[in-house]
């Protein structure tokens, strides 16, 4: 019964909710991991650039990333889809934990590769959760028929 209420857009107290309410926070998590992937691969592109400092995304929301997932997404213009208006729940920071190389570069191929692999794993896990929730909605839309 709980699953059916969530899939059908009813809260446990019977109040209506959007069918995609449970997916919106996961959408923002995908955005975070996509932006982090872009930043990490840019770090790799600068592995031989003297003086380059590795960067990473840092979660800035108070109370942890779980609270950041509840931030409302708004478009800043009619042509923008899923744009973040106002403050972002994450920010780009120089990676202060990266060791300094002899040329002043802080990008480590091994370190960045591990970060990219970890980020990919999280992105894939979130994608799988979204797919499962959408499949639940499709199942409910077919009145429980396969």
C-alpha positions in Angstrom: 0.0 0.0 0.0 2.8 2.4 0.8 4.5 1.9 -2.6 1.2 2.3 -4.4 0.5 5.6 -2.5 3.9 6.9 -3.5 3.6 5.8 -7.1 0.1 7.2 -7.4 1.0 10.6 -6.1 -0.5 10.4 -2.6 1.4 11.0 0.6 0.9 8.6 3.5 -1.5 11.2 5.0 -3.6 11.1 1.8 -2.6 14.6 0.6 -1.9 14.9 -3.1 1.7 15.4 -4.4 3.3 15.7 -7.8 4.0 12.4 -9.5 7.6 13.5 -10.0 8.2 14.8 -6.5 10.5 11.9 -5.6 12.5 12.2 -8.8 13.3 15.9 -8.5 16.0 15.5 -5.8 17.6 12.8 -7.8 17.7 15.1 -10.8 19.7 17.6 -8.8 22.1 14.8 -7.7 22.6 13.9 -11.3 23.4 17.5 -12.1 26.0 17.6 -9.3 27.7 14.5 -10.5 27.6 15.6 -14.1 29.2 19.0 -13.2 31.8 17.2 -11.1 32.6 14.8 -13.9 33.2 17.8 -16.2 35.5 19.5 -13.6 37.5 16.3 -12.9 38.1 15.6 -16.6 39.2 19.2 -17.1 41.7 18.6 -14.3 43.1 15.6 -16.3 43.4 17.8 -19.4 45.8 20.0 -17.4 47.9 17.2 -16.0 51.0 18.7 -17.7 50.2 22.4 -17.3 52.8 24.0 -15.0 51.2 25.7 -12.0 47.7 24.3 -12.5 45.8 23.7 -9.4 43.3 20.7 -9.3 39.7 21.7 -8.6 36.7 19.9 -7.2 33.1 20.6 -6.4 32.3 21.2 -2.7 28.8 20.8 -1.3 27.9 24.1 0.4 24.4 23.5 1.7 24.1 23.5 5.5 23.2 20.2 7.0 24.8 18.0 4.4 24.1 17.0 0.8 20.8 15.4 1.7 19.3 18.9 2.4 20.8 20.3 -0.8 18.8 17.7 -2.7 15.6 19.6 -1.7 16.6 22.9 -3.3 14.1 24.1 -5.8 15.2 24.3 -9.4 14.1 27.3 -11.4 14.9 28.5 -14.9 16.3 32.0 -15.2 14.9 32.4 -18.7 12.1 30.7 -20.7 14.7 28.9 -22.9 16.6 27.4 -19.9 15.5 23.9 -18.8 16.6 22.9 -15.3 18.7 25.9 -14.7 19.8 26.8 -11.2 18.8 30.2 -10.2 20.3 31.9 -7.2 22.8 30.1 -5.1 24.0 26.6 -6.0 24.2 23.9 -3.4 27.8 23.3 -4.5 30.7 25.4 -5.5 34.1 25.0 -7.3 37.1 25.0 -4.9 40.8 24.4 -5.4 41.6 20.9 -4.1 43.8 21.7 -1.1 44.5 18.0 -0.4 46.3 17.5 -3.7 50.1 17.2 -3.4 52.2 19.9 -5.1 54.4 18.6 -7.9 57.8 20.0 -8.9 56.3 22.2 -11.6 53.7 23.6 -9.2 50.9 21.4 -10.7 48.6 19.6 -8.2 46.9 17.2 -10.7 47.7 13.6 -10.1 46.6 11.2 -12.8 46.0 8.4 -10.3 44.1 10.6 -7.9 41.9 12.1 -10.5 41.2 8.7 -12.1 39.9 7.4 -8.8 37.7 10.4 -8.3 36.3 10.0 -11.8 35.6 6.3 -11.2 33.9 7.0 -7.9 31.8 9.8 -9.4 30.8 7.5 -12.3 29.6 4.9 -9.8 27.5 7.4 -8.0 26.0 8.8 -11.2 25.1 5.3 -12.4 23.5 4.4 -9.0 21.4 7.5 -9.1 20.4 6.8 -12.7 19.3 3.4 -11.7 17.2 4.8 -8.9 15.5 7.2 -11.3 14.8 4.4 -13.8 13.2 2.3 -11.1 11.0 5.1 -10.0 9.9 5.8 -13.6 9.2 2.1 -14.1 7.0 2.2 -11.0 5.1 5.1 -12.5 4.7 3.3 -15.8 3.5 0.2 -14.0 0.9 2.3 -12.1 -0.2 4.0 -15.4 -0.8 0.5 -16.9 -3.0 -0.3 -13.9 -0.6 -2.8 -12.6 -0.4 -4.8 -15.8 3.1 -5.8 -17.1 
